Amino acid sequence: MTHTRPGGAAIARSGAVLLGRRRPPTRTVLPARGAMTSALEAMTSALLRIVRVVCVTSYRCRNFAVASEAECPMVNISHETDQEVRGRLRRVLAEATFKELPGRWAYHEHPAGGLPQPSTDALALVRDEEGWSVLEPARGDEAEVFGVFAFHFPAAADNSGFVGWLAGELKSRLGTGVAVLCGYNSAQGGIYDYWLVPAQLTDEAVAHVRRLAAGTGKAGTGEDDR
């Protein structure tokens, strides 16, 4: 509202009138529609990239801020071609800690019931509904004895498919099957493997694993897939 002094000068009673002249209305300048669309598309693309990273990382390591072995999943899910799988697993093999255990090993059976008392060098106790079997150093009277080697993997390594791939390599090269037992050691990357092969083929199996890890061994198909 305004009132007028003698002489006709307008006096402001609100922010809309100042000394007898109206203030120009405030105008908001909006960017052109094309510019707004481009900006929104850029923001959406950036957000989608962030979401993809967070989703993948939060699955791969449940707390994506700290990628420790205790926070990474025990198993991995990935979709790759056969060539990509072989390449990844040979890199995993090259980075793994590989160790051959000395001596010869065998399973010893025990009846169901109380926990058996294995030797201090036993590697595993496994049971079903009928009894226990203990993997420990051979005594010399067993029908089947094994050589054993072990793998510990880096905490961040995606080793999914490793057992099937390497078992296939050993079958193709040496004709042998394998037995694999797993344990868990959070201080050395999590899941680790004990591999059992017939005692008479241990040296050849170990040599082939070392060649594959060094990148000089050829795949079972006869092709070097380095």
Stockholm file with secondary structure:
# STOCKHOLM 1.0

chainA/1-226         MTHTRPGGAAIARSGAVLLGRRRPPTRTVLPARGAMTSALEAMTSALLRIVRVVCVTSYRCRNFAVASEAECPMVNISHETDQEVRGRLRRVLAEATFKELPGRWAYHEHPAGGLPQPSTDALALVRDEEGWSVLEPARGDEAEVFGVFAFHFPAAADNSGFVGWLAGELKSRLGTGVAVLCGYNSAQGGIYDYWLVPAQLTDEAVAHVRRLAAGTGKAGTGEDDR
#=GR chainA/1-226 SS CEEECTTSCEEESSTTEETTEECCCCCCCCCCHHHHHHHHHHHHHHHHHHHHHHHHHHHHSSSTTSCCGGGSCSSCCCCCCHHHHHHHHHHHHHHSEEEECSSCEEEEEEESSSCCCCCTTCCEEEEETTEEEEEEECCSCCSCCEEEEEEECCTTCCCTTHHHHHHHHHHHHHCCCCEEEEEEEGGGTEEEEEEEEEGGGHHHHHHHHHHHHHTCSCCTTSCCCC
#=GC SS_cons         CEEECTTSCEEESSTTEETTEECCCCCCCCCCHHHHHHHHHHHHHHHHHHHHHHHHHHHHSSSTTSCCGGGSCSSCCCCCCHHHHHHHHHHHHHHSEEEECSSCEEEEEEESSSCCCCCTTCCEEEEETTEEEEEEECCSCCSCCEEEEEEECCTTCCCTTHHHHHHHHHHHHHCCCCEEEEEEEGGGTEEEEEEEEEGGGHHHHHHHHHHHHHTCSCCTTSCCCC
//
